[in-house]
Amino acid sequence: MKTSALGVQAIAQREGRVLHTYGDTRGIPTIGVGHTSAAGPPNVVEGMVITAAQCDDILARDLAKFEDAVNAALKTPIGQNKLSQNAFDACASLAFNIGAPGFIGSSVARDVNNDNMQRAADAFLMWEHPPELKGRREGERAQFLRPDSGAAAGAAINPQAPRGSIAWIQMKLNAANATPRLEVDGDLGPATLAAIKAFQANHALAPDGIAGPQTLAALG
């Protein structure tokens, strides 16, 4: 399987999208959507600037490695046949964040292969350290459980969602009178993506659906 377009958008939202070099939480030079030199070309150096198109290309190359890891980890017939597109996208997002070896050895992969999807969903929350990741994990869990039809999964969301998380963005969009009102489910579904683009258009921002620094600043 491959990550869907909405799944890629969700990863970009969770990781952030920066077109110039910055230091990550460990001080490692990073650019684009969480890209470092360790992930492969291009080598990230101080003062580097890329275009949005280059950012998308780099993300696609980086993400392919984690998609391969998810496909390899879910190698039983149950794992391969049970996974919905949303569940695969959530697994790819988790692997992108914790690394391919981490996902392959995770309880998430093991529980999917054992045909226990609810337990696999709950296992996302085992990877919520440091605490700043709690909102992301809740979002990935909700995405994992969400039917591909787009129906709400009903997963609980922390009302104190961290700034910049999808749940936080949904709450802020609702406060800005999003129409229709969004369900705060922590998942970057079509309605949330459309609301972000509408908000950006109304605030003279590029309506690309990516809540970058300018959009986050406008949200509050």
Secondary structure, 3 states (H helix, E strand, C coil): CCCCHHHHHHHHHHHCCEEEEEECCCCCEEEECCECHHHCCCCCCCCCECCHHHHHHHHHHHHHHHHHHHHHHCCCHHHHHHCCHHHHHHHHHHHHHHCHHHHHCCHHHHHHHCCCHHHHHHHHHHHCCCHHHHHHHHHHHHHHHCCCCCCCCCCCCCCCCCCCCHHHHHHHHHHCCCCCCCCCCCCCCHHHHHHHHHHHHHCCCCCCCCCCHHHHHHHC
